[in-house]
Amino acid sequence: MYSTYNPKNFKQRLTSLIMVYKYIEIVGTSDTNITDAVNNAFKEASKTVKNIQWGELGKVTFKVSGEQKIEYQAEVKIGFKIERNDNLV
């Protein structure tokens, strides 16, 4: 039995195969430790970014104030899946 071309099925299969991701680079900070700096970066990003899929820790730095108080800084890449309008396919 031969299958016939069905545009709706083709569209569904095509849109399920196409995935595009993007990443942003941000810096999280904390007065307590590096882990909190990373968590703060993720929490802030998740307020405005949807579909977060992964993260990558970059450079870790710290800043010392005049009172010898340390602020930890963590550069973080946050990756997320791009949403698209499936009506365009």
N, C-alpha and C positions, 0 to 999 in steps of 0.2 A: 504494500500500500504506500503510495506517495504522499508526502506531506505537502500541504499547500502553504504558500506565503501568507502569513497573517501579520500585518503591520503592528498590531497591538502586542503580540507575543515577541516580535523582533525588538520593539521598543523596550519592553520589560527586561529582556535578556541583555540588551545593550546597556541600559542604565544601571543594571546590577553589576556589570563588569567595569565600568568607568569609575575610578576613585581618584580624586585629586586632593592632595594635602598641602597645607601651607604652614609655615612656622613663624613665630615672632620671637624676638629676643628682648627679654626684660631683666631688670635687676631687682631682686628682693632683698630687704634689709631686716636686721633684727639686732636688738641689744643683748640677746642671750646666747645664741649659737647659730651655726651655719644651717642646721636642719630647719630651724624656725625661719631663717631667711628664705630658704627654698620653698617652704610651705606658704609663706606670706606672698611670694611671687605667684604661686599657683592659685591661691585664694583670690588675689586681685584679678588675675587674668580670667578666672572662671566667672567673674561677675559680668563680663562683657563678651567673652569668647565662648561659642558653642562648639560642641563635638570635639573636645580636647581628647586626643588619643595617646600622646606620649610627651615626655619631657627629657631634656638632656642638660646636665649640669656642666657649665663652662667654668670660667675663671672664678676663683673665690678670693676675695680681698677683705681687708678690714680697714677701718678708719679709727684713729685714736684722737680723742678730743683732748683739750688742755687739762682736763681732770683725770686723764688716763683711763677714761671710759671707752670701751671698744664697741664699734658698730660693725657687725659682720655684713658683708655684701656678697651675694651669690648671683652670677650671671646665669640665666636659665633660658633655654630654648623651649618653647611650648608649641607642640605640633597639633594641628586640628584638621579634621576633614572638612572640605569645602562643601557647602550646601549649594545645590543648583536647582534651577527650575526645570523639571523633567519635561515640561511641555515644549521645550526648545529642541528636543531630540527628535 
